[in-house]
Amino acid sequence: MEYFSCDLKKIASDYNAEQGKYAGEYKQYNVKFDHPFIEIDNNKCVLCARCVRICSEVVGANALGLVNRGYDTYVAPALGNSLKDTSCESCGMCISACPTAAISENFTFKPGPVKTETIESVCHYCSVGCTLNYHIKGGHIWQVTGAEGQVNKDGNICRFPKFGYVAMNDKARITRPMKKENGQFKEISFDEAYQIIADKLKSGKPSAFFAGARLTNEEMYLIKRTSDQINATTGSFHYLGRGKGYGQNTPYNVPFEQLNQASHIWLLASEINKENAVAGFMISNNRAVKHIPLTLITCKEESSMERKCDELIHITSNYSFIRAANHYLLSNNLQNSLFLNDHVKGLEEYKSALLKNSFADLCEAAGCNQDTIKVFAEGYNNAINGILVFAEKNLCALAAKEIHHLALITGKLGKTASGILSLKEKNNSEGIQNSGIMRKVKSNSPEEWNAVFSQSKNLFIFGEDPIGCAFDKNQVKLWFDNKEFILVQEYTLTETAQKADLVMPASYAPEIGGSFTNTQRTIQWFDHVISGPMEHNSIHQLISIASATGVSGMNDVADAHKEMLKAITEHASTKELDMVTTNHTGRVKYFDYGCDAEFMKTTLYFENALKK
């Protein structure tokens, strides 16, 4: 495939350049296949050093270098090691940068030159929202590359879409409805499946619907619309039991394009190079080129970001660390009073409750000495363009709320190139917040959900694998006991799907079209560009299910999109900024991998491949 994308070949053809004119000696190198995803062929290398620079200045991994000098120079992994034994992050950026395919994808198959069809879509892994190019031939995805998109304007993408596309070619995909009979699944027609679902929806039995954070906005809307029609509970295992507080930061996120205006960036509770890598590329590049200092604040004993930061702060509690910083600023009268007085309610009540704790006790709870927290609090407060970047995945909702308080206290919230940047875990985590999926949930506490599971007789689960992704599988399995009917819509037969009475096949985003809302609240539309392997795709299924409850007027994804936008607008409101006292309850996160079996499978695929 590189035959059709080689920059050197294109330029040579355009200018009729012939190699014979400069013929002479040349070195011969063995092609290196020892990395599971990246192949190095120095016979094709022109020593432009793009790969070395992008690995150093954008990724920050410094895994590649130029060995020797003059005619003997060649590109090699650091210290001459195998690439997978270096600090390589398997991001594939060196492949994107190489103009001659000297560094290319190490395919599990070795195709000859294949002319593929290129189609554009949006990544379905993390919340950055990168635009991709799928290269397709004969219904098979051969390769994924970056497109110049709304977020990734330079076309950069991370390892998940670049190498994780193999999951989309999985031959184990479910393509027809499967009904469980006598403990075994058998394929049935879509019409029979719809009739089974309609009977359950009309039974009047208490039901609960769950929508995964990988789904499109349109899928979420159809699920919520169906649930509302029968007055069922709607939620998402992605956020289940974690409390409330994740939704209030995103509207004030610093735009990615303003990161290069920062005077200092603090990174809290984030392995950004693995979890939201393209945002990490932006930060690393600004640190390397614009010398914007980066401070890492982490609870991890060993963080993959340590070698990429200028300062490292080890803590044991993100929640207590931020509360201690807030305490220090308020107790020393260092708050931005003008901003607080003009925009914020509840300051005095919050301050009174917070200052009942001693600063020393909060620092001890944070696992950090007092001087370090003082330096952080003053540094962030005084930075003209200070930005605190954090990963929602690794924070409880109350910690996210306290970060919101910190941005209020310092008066940075919503300011240009200043304030906070919340990185969500999944491609449409923000869609869960905006769609109203969790609107009927009052506290989102474990106790509230235990009551829901106890009362519900029917469970309808779309795009989530709570059993497979659970930290405590035995606890989660109890939620599925004594149910009369369980429906799961999924790509493959996950652990949760195996508990179902009826399994429906799920579609990938390019197979249905629609939109995701990224972590900056940008709604990104993409078209239906791939023909999926099933007769009825996910949107068709959800419209058919919704119609069984009396929902009408929707025939395709465009209709669902229009109604979804209208619903979001009707519920949108300008909320007052307020400060609310928090008390840590030790609430735990139930699920890893965003409760997405596909994300789990791809993550483990990378880990296992690199161990070989």
Buried (B, 14 or more C-beta within 10 A) or exposed (E): BBEEBBBBBEEEEEEEEEEEEEEEEEEEBEEBEBBBBBBBBBEBBEEBBBBBBBBBBBBBBBBBBEBEEEEEBBBBBBEEEEBBBBBBBBBBBBBBBBBBBBBBBBEEEEEEEBEBEBBBBBBBBBBBBBBBBBBBBEEEBBBBBBBEBBBBEEBBBBBBBBBBBBBBEEEEBBEBBBBBEEEEBEEBEBEEBBEBBBEBBEBEBBBBBBBBBBBBBBBBBBBBBBBBBBEBBBBBBBBBBBBBBBBBBBBBBBEBEBBBBBBBBBBBBBBBBBBBBBBBBBBBBBBBEEEBBBBBBBBBEEBBBEEBBEBBBBBEBBBBBBBBBBBBBBBEEBBBEEBBEEBBEBBEEBBEBBEEBEBEEBBBBBEBEBEBBBBBBBBBBEBEBBBBBBBBBBBBBBBBBBBBBBBBBBBBBBBEBBBBBBBBBBBBBBBBBBBBBBEBBEEBBBEBBEEBBEEBBBBBBBBBBBBBBBEEEEEBBEBBEEBBBBBBBBBBBBBBBEBBBBBBBBBBBBBBBBBBBBBBBBBBBBEBBBEBBBEBBBBBBBBBBBBBBEBEEBEBBBBBBBBBBEBBEEEEEEEEBBBBBBEBEEBEBBBBBBBBBBBBBBBEBBEEBBEE
